[in-house]
Each structure stands twice: as structure tokens, then as C-alpha cells.
Amino acid sequence: MLFYTIAADIVLVLIFALSGRSSHSENLSVGGVLETAWPFLAALAVGWLVCRTWVQPLRVWPHGVCLWMITVAGGMALRILSGATAATPFVVVATLVLAVFLLGHRLIATRVTRGTKSP
């Protein structure tokens, strides 16, 4: 489950960046997407360490919520420090989308793995 969770988190942050760039008709090159995603990917990595997410990677509370909050707050801070903007609508959308992505896949995976465990 650890590899799945790390990969899913990274892919979902990249999809978040890709969809944001797409909705604003920005360059969808690998470099462009990484330019948008890097602050959130860096914050995601910090979140994994701070929250010790590897202990129970699918657990929504507290690991997933902690990871989500650090990813959003850290991503916004790094974005601002690097000279990009973080307008209120962007912060709201990023917070909601990353909650659905980072918490949602954990909820789904937990339900699926519970259903496949033998008695």
C-alpha cells in the first residue's frame, strides 16, 4: 500500500496542476506543469515526513488530513516565496481539490482493501 499511496499522491498533485493550467489555457508542457506543481510536490514530501504518513498511508485521520493541510499551506507558501500569486479563489479551489484528491483516494482504497481481506 505504501508505493500505491505515494504514487497516487504525486499523480493527483500533478493532475491538479495540469487541470489548473488547462482551465486557464496555460502551457501544458511538462515544464509548465512542473512549474505549477513543484511547490505542492515539495510540500507533499514535507507532509509525508512531518505526518509520518508511511506508518499508515491510507489512514484518513490523522495522517491524510495532516498531509492535505501541509500540502496546501506549504504549497501556497512556496508559491508566494517563489514570486507566484495565490489569490483567494485559487487558495479555495486548491484546498477543495486537494482535499478531494488526497483524502478521496484514501477513502476509496480503504473501502476496497476492507472488501478484499479474508475473514
N, CA, C and O atoms as a DFTB+ gen file, in Angstrom:
476 C
 N C O
     1  1       0.804      -1.202       0.000
     2  2       0.000       0.000       0.000
     3  2       0.846       1.264       0.000
     4  3       0.406       2.306      -0.485
     5  1       2.046       1.182       0.535
     6  2       2.890       2.364       0.627
     7  2       3.213       2.921      -0.758
     8  3       3.063       4.119      -0.999
     9  1       3.660       2.047      -1.674
    10  2       4.002       2.509      -3.017
    11  2       2.781       3.104      -3.712
    12  3       2.874       4.159      -4.340
    13  1       1.644       2.435      -3.603
    14  2       0.407       2.945      -4.211
    15  2       0.105       4.350      -3.690
    16  3      -0.187       5.254      -4.473
    17  1       0.175       4.532      -2.382
    18  2      -0.223       5.801      -1.788
    19  2       0.712       6.930      -2.198
    20  3       0.253       8.026      -2.522
    21  1       2.004       6.678      -2.188
    22  2       2.964       7.704      -2.619
    23  2       2.716       8.059      -4.082
    24  3       2.630       9.235      -4.436
    25  1       2.602       7.038      -4.928
    26  2       2.382       7.274      -6.361
    27  2       1.071       8.015      -6.599
    28  3       1.031       8.954      -7.394
    29  1       0.008       7.611      -5.928
    30  2      -1.292       8.268      -6.106
    31  2      -1.222       9.730      -5.678
    32  3      -1.750      10.601      -6.370
    33  1      -0.578      10.009      -4.551
    34  2      -0.451      11.394      -4.089
    35  2       0.272      12.250      -5.127
    36  3      -0.175      13.351      -5.448
    37  1       1.377      11.748      -5.644
    38  2       2.160      12.501      -6.634
    39  2       1.358      12.711      -7.913
    40  3       1.285      13.827      -8.426
    41  1       0.762      11.650      -8.422
    42  2      -0.021      11.746      -9.663
    43  2      -1.184      12.713      -9.485
    44  3      -1.462      13.506     -10.384
    45  1      -1.859      12.666      -8.362
    46  2      -3.006      13.546      -8.141
    47  2      -2.591      15.011      -8.010
    48  3      -3.319      15.893      -8.465
    49  1      -1.448      15.285      -7.405
    50  2      -0.952      16.669      -7.360
    51  2      -0.598      17.137      -8.777
    52  3      -0.848      18.289      -9.132
    53  1      -0.023      16.253      -9.575
    54  2       0.277      16.606     -10.964
    55  2      -1.003      16.846     -11.762
    56  3      -1.052      17.768     -12.577
    57  1      -2.033      16.037     -11.545
    58  2      -3.321      16.243     -12.217
    59  2      -3.938      17.570     -11.783
    60  3      -4.520      18.280     -12.603
    61  1      -3.817      17.909     -10.507
    62  2      -4.288      19.200     -10.004
    63  2      -3.614      20.340     -10.767
    64  3      -4.285      21.268     -11.218
    65  1      -2.300      20.272     -10.909
    66  2      -1.564      21.317     -11.626
    67  2      -1.942      21.349     -13.102
    68  3      -2.140      22.420     -13.674
    69  1      -2.039      20.180     -13.712
    70  2      -2.402      20.083     -15.124
    71  2      -3.802      20.651     -15.373
    72  3      -4.006      21.401     -16.328
    73  1      -4.751      20.300     -14.534
    74  2      -6.122      20.789     -14.729
    75  2      -6.206      22.297     -14.511
    76  3      -6.950      22.988     -15.208
    77  1      -5.451      22.802     -13.555
    78  2      -5.433      24.247     -13.323
    79  2      -4.858      25.001     -14.505
    80  3      -5.410      26.015     -14.933
    81  1      -3.750      24.504     -15.032
    82  2      -3.143      25.147     -16.200
    83  2      -4.072      25.051     -17.398
    84  3      -4.200      26.002     -18.170
    85  1      -4.716      23.911     -17.553
    86  2      -5.626      23.709     -18.676
    87  2      -6.820      24.663     -18.595
    88  3      -7.220      25.238     -19.607
    89  1      -7.382      24.830     -17.421
    90  2      -8.554      25.691     -17.276
    91  2      -8.227      27.165     -17.508
    92  3      -9.119      27.971     -17.771
    93  1      -6.946      27.510     -17.407
    94  2      -6.518      28.888     -17.658
    95  2      -5.790      29.027     -18.994
    96  3      -5.146      30.042     -19.256
    97  1      -5.897      28.009     -19.824
    98  2      -5.271      27.998     -21.163
    99  2      -3.777      28.289     -21.107
   100  3      -3.240      28.994     -21.962
   101  1      -3.116      27.745     -20.101
   102  2      -1.666      27.910     -19.977
   103  2      -0.955      26.748     -20.648
   104  3      -1.566      25.726     -20.963
   105  1       0.329      26.914     -20.860
   106  2       1.173      25.911     -21.496
   107  2       1.080      24.588     -20.741
   108  3       1.297      24.548     -19.530
   109  1       0.760      23.511     -21.446
   110  2       0.615      22.193     -20.821
   111  2       1.845      21.318     -21.005
   112  3       1.756      20.094     -20.902
   113  1       2.982      21.927     -21.273
   114  2       4.221      21.160     -21.406
   115  2       4.598      20.581     -20.044
   116  3       4.089      21.009     -19.008
   117  1       5.487      19.616     -20.068
   118  2       5.964      19.011     -18.814
   119  2       6.555      20.089     -17.919
   120  3       6.279      20.123     -16.719
   121  1       7.359      20.961     -18.491
   122  2       7.974      22.044     -17.721
   123  2       6.941      22.981     -17.124
   124  3       7.072      23.406     -15.976
   125  1       5.915      23.306     -17.897
   126  2       4.862      24.188     -17.401
   127  2       4.094      23.570     -16.247
   128  3       3.818      24.232     -15.246
   129  1       3.750      22.293     -16.394
   130  2       3.013      21.607     -15.323
   131  2       3.886      21.499     -14.073
   132  3       3.406      21.717     -12.960
   133  1       5.149      21.168     -14.251
   134  2       6.053      21.064     -13.094
   135  2       6.272      22.415     -12.420
   136  3       6.463      22.487     -11.206
   137  1       6.243      23.484     -13.213
   138  2       6.379      24.827     -12.650
   139  2       5.236      25.129     -11.686
   140  3       5.438      25.750     -10.643
   141  1       4.047      24.687     -12.043
   142  2       2.884      24.880     -11.177
   143  2       2.878      23.878     -10.022
   144  3       2.495      24.219      -8.903
   145  1       3.297      22.656     -10.292
   146  2       3.175      21.575      -9.305
   147  2       4.276      21.566      -8.254
   148  3       4.040      21.103      -7.138
   149  1       5.478      22.064      -8.571
   150  2       6.609      21.842      -7.668
   151  2       6.372      22.321      -6.234
   152  3       6.774      21.624      -5.302
   153  1       5.734      23.486      -6.013
   154  2       5.551      23.879      -4.604
   155  2       4.686      22.882      -3.828
   156  3       4.927      22.620      -2.649
   157  1       3.685      22.336      -4.500
   158  2       2.785      21.392      -3.854
   159  2       3.436      20.017      -3.705
   160  3       3.191      19.320      -2.720
   161  1       4.263      19.624      -4.675
   162  2       5.001      18.362      -4.551
   163  2       6.025      18.446      -3.420
   164  3       6.202      17.488      -2.668
   165  1       6.700      19.589      -3.301
   166  2       7.668      19.766      -2.210
   167  2       6.955      19.744      -0.859
   168  3       7.426      19.112       0.086
   169  1       5.822      20.433      -0.773
   170  2       5.056      20.440       0.480
   171  2       4.499      19.052       0.790
   172  3       4.425      18.654       1.952
   173  1       4.108      18.317      -0.253
   174  2       3.640      16.942      -0.079
   175  2       4.740      16.081       0.541
   176  3       4.477      15.303       1.459
   177  1       5.954      16.216       0.051
   178  2       7.092      15.452       0.598
   179  2       7.331      15.811       2.065
   180  3       7.557      14.931       2.896
   181  1       7.281      17.101       2.374
   182  2       7.436      17.528       3.772
   183  2       6.301      16.954       4.613
   184  3       6.520      16.490       5.732
   185  1       5.091      16.989       4.067
   186  2       3.939      16.445       4.784
   187  2       4.100      14.967       5.094
   188  3       3.758      14.518       6.188
   189  1       4.618      14.211       4.137
   190  2       4.848      12.781       4.375
   191  2       5.798      12.581       5.551
   192  3       5.611      11.668       6.354
   193  1       6.811      13.429       5.653
   194  2       7.778      13.301       6.751
   195  2       7.188      13.768       8.078
   196  3       7.286      13.065       9.084
   197  1       6.585      14.936       8.082
   198  2       6.050      15.511       9.317
   199  2       4.917      14.652       9.884
   200  3       4.853      14.413      11.090
   201  1       4.033      14.195       9.010
   202  2       2.860      13.420       9.450
   203  2       3.164      11.939       9.643
   204  3       2.325      11.182      10.129
   205  1       4.380      11.532       9.256
   206  2       4.773      10.122       9.328
   207  2       3.731       9.248       8.606
   208  3       3.291       8.215       9.111
   209  1       3.368       9.701       7.431
   210  2       2.303       9.066       6.663
   211  2       2.623       7.621       6.310
   212  3       1.707       6.818       6.129
   213  1       3.884       7.276       6.210
   214  2       4.259       5.901       5.867
   215  2       3.804       4.892       6.923
   216  3       3.692       3.703       6.626
   217  1       3.544       5.344       8.143
   218  2       3.116       4.437       9.209
   219  2       1.774       3.800       8.858
   220  3       1.608       2.587       8.980
   221  1       0.821       4.616       8.423
   222  2      -0.497       4.145       7.984
   223  2      -0.917       5.004       6.797
   224  3      -1.717       5.926       6.947
   225  1      -0.379       4.703       5.620
   226  2      -0.539       5.594       4.470
   227  2      -1.975       5.795       3.995
   228  3      -2.272       6.822       3.386
   229  1      -2.865       4.853       4.252
   230  2      -4.252       5.008       3.803
   231  2      -5.156       5.644       4.851
   232  3      -6.316       5.949       4.571
   233  1      -4.644       5.838       6.019
   234  2      -5.473       6.371       7.105
   235  2      -5.825       7.830       6.830
   236  3      -4.937       8.663       6.648
   237  1      -7.113       8.135       6.802
   238  2      -7.570       9.499       6.518
   239  2      -7.299      10.414       7.712
   240  3      -6.793      11.525       7.557
   241  1      -7.646       9.927       8.905
   242  2      -7.391      10.714      10.121
   243  2      -6.428       9.970      11.001
   244  3      -6.657       8.794      11.283
   245  1      -5.387      10.578      11.440
   246  2      -4.967      11.956      11.228
   247  2      -4.008      12.125      10.041
   248  3      -3.777      13.246       9.586
   249  1      -3.449      11.014       9.539
   250  2      -2.387      11.101       8.536
   251  2      -2.798      11.850       7.272
   252  3      -2.100      12.769       6.844
   253  1      -3.915      11.469       6.676
   254  2      -4.348      12.093       5.428
   255  2      -4.696      13.564       5.594
   256  3      -4.336      14.390       4.755
   257  1      -5.394      13.892       6.671
   258  2      -5.781      15.291       6.915
   259  2      -4.542      16.143       7.161
   260  3      -4.429      17.245       6.623
   261  1      -3.629      15.652       7.956
   262  2      -2.370      16.360       8.215
   263  2      -1.608      16.584       6.905
   264  3      -1.131      17.688       6.639
   265  1      -1.501      15.547       6.104
   266  2      -0.804      15.635       4.821
   267  2      -1.472      16.659       3.905
   268  3      -0.789      17.468       3.277
   269  1      -2.780      16.628       3.827
   270  2      -3.532      17.575       2.990
   271  2      -3.277      19.015       3.439
   272  3      -2.999      19.884       2.612
   273  1      -3.370      19.268       4.744
   274  2      -3.189      20.628       5.260
   275  2      -1.778      21.151       4.996
   276  3      -1.603      22.308       4.615
   277  1      -0.785      20.307       5.197
   278  2       0.598      20.724       4.942
   279  2       0.826      20.936       3.449
   280  3       1.528      21.869       3.057
   281  1       0.241      20.082       2.618
   282  2       0.399      20.228       1.168
   283  2      -0.178      21.554       0.693
   284  3       0.447      22.249      -0.108
   285  1      -1.363      21.913       1.177
   286  2      -1.985      23.172       0.765
   287  2      -1.216      24.370       1.329
   288  3      -0.813      25.259       0.579
   289  1      -1.015      24.393       2.640
   290  2      -0.358      25.546       3.270
   291  2       1.084      25.706       2.789
   292  3       1.519      26.807       2.450
   293  1       1.812      24.602       2.767
   294  2       3.198      24.659       2.312
   295  2       3.306      25.003       0.842
   296  3       4.180      25.772       0.441
   297  1       2.413      24.431       0.028
   298  2       2.412      24.731      -1.406
   299  2       2.138      26.200      -1.668
   300  3       2.785      26.813      -2.517
   301  1       1.189      26.764      -0.948
   302  2       0.880      28.184      -1.112
   303  2       2.055      29.051      -0.658
   304  3       2.406      30.025      -1.324
   305  1       2.655      28.697       0.469
   306  2       3.800      29.469       0.969
   307  2       4.963      29.438      -0.026
   308  3       5.558      30.473      -0.326
   309  1       5.283      28.244      -0.534
   310  2       6.371      28.135      -1.509
   311  2       6.040      28.876      -2.799
   312  3       6.916      29.483      -3.415
   313  1       4.790      28.825      -3.199
   314  2       4.348      29.548      -4.398
   315  2       4.580      31.046      -4.242
   316  3       5.117      31.697      -5.137
   317  1       4.173      31.578      -3.109
   318  2       4.332      33.010      -2.850
   319  2       5.812      33.375      -2.735
   320  3       6.250      34.384      -3.288
   321  1       6.582      32.554      -2.015
   322  2       8.016      32.818      -1.863
   323  2       8.760      32.780      -3.200
   324  3       9.792      33.434      -3.356
   325  1       8.243      32.023      -4.152
   326  2       8.908      31.928      -5.453
   327  2       8.439      33.022      -6.415
   328  3       8.882      33.072      -7.563
   329  1       7.550      33.894      -5.952
   330  2       7.127      35.025      -6.768
   331  2       5.813      34.828      -7.498
   332  3       5.371      35.727      -8.213
   333  1       5.181      33.683      -7.339
   334  2       3.880      33.445      -7.974
   335  2       2.775      34.024      -7.081
   336  3       3.028      34.458      -5.958
   337  1       1.575      34.018      -7.595
   338  2       0.456      34.563      -6.835
   339  2      -0.335      33.450      -6.153
   340  3      -0.215      32.272      -6.491
   341  1      -1.138      33.861      -5.190
   342  2      -2.044      32.930      -4.502
   343  2      -3.310      33.695      -4.155
   344  3      -3.605      33.949      -2.988
   345  1      -4.047      34.054      -5.192
   346  2      -5.301      34.788      -4.992
   347  2      -6.290      33.914      -4.221
   348  3      -6.225      32.687      -4.280
   349  1      -7.190      34.552      -3.510
   350  2      -8.162      33.835      -2.674
   351  2      -8.925      32.747      -3.433
   352  3      -9.055      31.638      -2.916
   353  1      -9.435      33.019      -4.636
   354  2     -10.139      31.944      -5.348
   355  2      -9.234      30.730      -5.622
   356  3      -9.691      29.590      -5.554
   357  1      -7.969      30.973      -5.928
   358  2      -7.033      29.870      -6.158
   359  2      -6.824      29.067      -4.878
   360  3      -6.797      27.837      -4.912
   361  1      -6.678      29.754      -3.760
   362  2      -6.480      29.070      -2.480
   363  2      -7.696      28.199      -2.157
   364  3      -7.545      27.058      -1.720
   365  1      -8.885      28.729      -2.369
   366  2     -10.117      27.975      -2.091
   367  2     -10.202      26.741      -2.989
   368  3     -10.450      25.634      -2.512
   369  1      -9.995      26.938      -4.285
   370  2     -10.077      25.815      -5.230
   371  2      -9.005      24.781      -4.921
   372  3      -9.291      23.584      -4.901
   373  1      -7.780      25.223      -4.681
   374  2      -6.694      24.288      -4.376
   375  2      -7.000      23.496      -3.106
   376  3      -6.763      22.290      -3.052
   377  1      -7.519      24.163      -2.102
   378  2      -7.852      23.495      -0.841
   379  2      -8.906      22.413      -1.062
   380  3      -8.777      21.298      -0.556
   381  1      -9.942      22.747      -1.819
   382  2     -11.022      21.787      -2.059
   383  2     -10.588      20.637      -2.971
   384  3     -10.873      19.474      -2.686
   385  1      -9.911      20.960      -4.051
   386  2      -9.480      19.920      -4.997
   387  2      -8.481      18.978      -4.335
   388  3      -8.592      17.760      -4.475
   389  1      -7.512      19.528      -3.621
   390  2      -6.530      18.661      -2.969
   391  2      -7.165      17.839      -1.848
   392  3      -6.711      16.729      -1.571
   393  1      -8.198      18.359      -1.203
   394  2      -8.915      17.552      -0.202
   395  2      -9.587      16.366      -0.871
   396  3      -9.466      15.232      -0.406
   397  1     -10.292      16.624      -1.957
   398  2     -10.957      15.534      -2.681
   399  2      -9.929      14.518      -3.165
   400  3     -10.138      13.312      -3.036
   401  1      -8.825      14.998      -3.720
   402  2      -7.809      14.095      -4.267
   403  2      -7.081      13.320      -3.167
   404  3      -7.068      12.089      -3.186
   405  1      -6.474      14.028      -2.208
   406  2      -5.617      13.370      -1.216
   407  2      -6.401      12.561      -0.189
   408  3      -5.920      11.535       0.293
   409  1      -7.591      13.011       0.142
   410  2      -8.411      12.255       1.095
   411  2      -9.294      11.243       0.380
   412  3      -9.530      10.146       0.886
   413  1      -9.776      11.615      -0.789
   414  2     -10.687      10.752      -1.540
   415  2     -10.080       9.425      -1.935
   416  3     -10.706       8.379      -1.767
   417  1      -8.858       9.457      -2.462
   418  2      -8.262       8.180      -2.875
   419  2      -7.971       7.297      -1.672
   420  3      -7.977       6.072      -1.793
   421  1      -7.720       7.889      -0.531
   422  2      -7.514       7.093       0.686
   423  2      -8.821       6.429       1.124
   424  3      -8.833       5.257       1.501
   425  1      -9.901       7.175       1.071
   426  2     -11.204       6.605       1.433
   427  2     -11.577       5.454       0.503
   428  3     -12.027       4.404       0.961
   429  1     -11.393       5.649      -0.789
   430  2     -11.717       4.603      -1.767
   431  2     -10.830       3.384      -1.554
   432  3     -11.325       2.257      -1.525
   433  1      -9.531       3.594      -1.406
   434  2      -8.605       2.466      -1.224
   435  2      -8.902       1.715       0.068
   436  3      -8.791       0.490       0.110
   437  1      -9.275       2.429       1.110
   438  2      -9.617       1.775       2.382
   439  2     -10.851       0.894       2.210
   440  3     -10.888      -0.232       2.704
   441  1     -11.841       1.399       1.520
   442  2     -13.061       0.613       1.280
   443  2     -12.751      -0.624       0.438
   444  3     -13.244      -1.717       0.718
   445  1     -11.934      -0.441      -0.587
   446  2     -11.585      -1.564      -1.466
   447  2     -10.786      -2.628      -0.713
   448  3     -11.068      -3.820      -0.839
   449  1      -9.797      -2.206       0.063
   450  2      -8.968      -3.175       0.772
   451  2      -9.747      -3.861       1.889
   452  3      -9.486      -5.028       2.181
   453  1     -10.680      -3.183       2.510
   454  2     -11.517      -3.836       3.521
   455  2     -12.363      -4.933       2.900
   456  3     -12.588      -5.978       3.511
   457  1     -12.831      -4.691       1.682
   458  2     -13.680      -5.665       0.991
   459  2     -12.918      -6.869       0.480
   460  3     -13.518      -7.908       0.204
   461  1     -11.588      -6.750       0.347
   462  2     -10.807      -7.860      -0.198
   463  2     -10.099      -8.686       0.874
   464  3      -9.506      -9.719       0.561
   465  1     -10.151      -8.255       2.114
   466  2      -9.499      -9.004       3.183
   467  2     -10.294     -10.264       3.491
   468  3     -11.524     -10.247       3.530
   469  1      -9.571     -11.356       3.707
   470  2     -10.264     -12.590       4.068
   471  2     -10.573     -12.588       5.555
   472  3      -9.849     -11.978       6.341
   473  1     -11.653     -13.275       5.947
   474  2     -12.104     -13.260       7.354
   475  2     -11.144     -13.913       8.296
   476  3     -11.401     -13.968       9.499
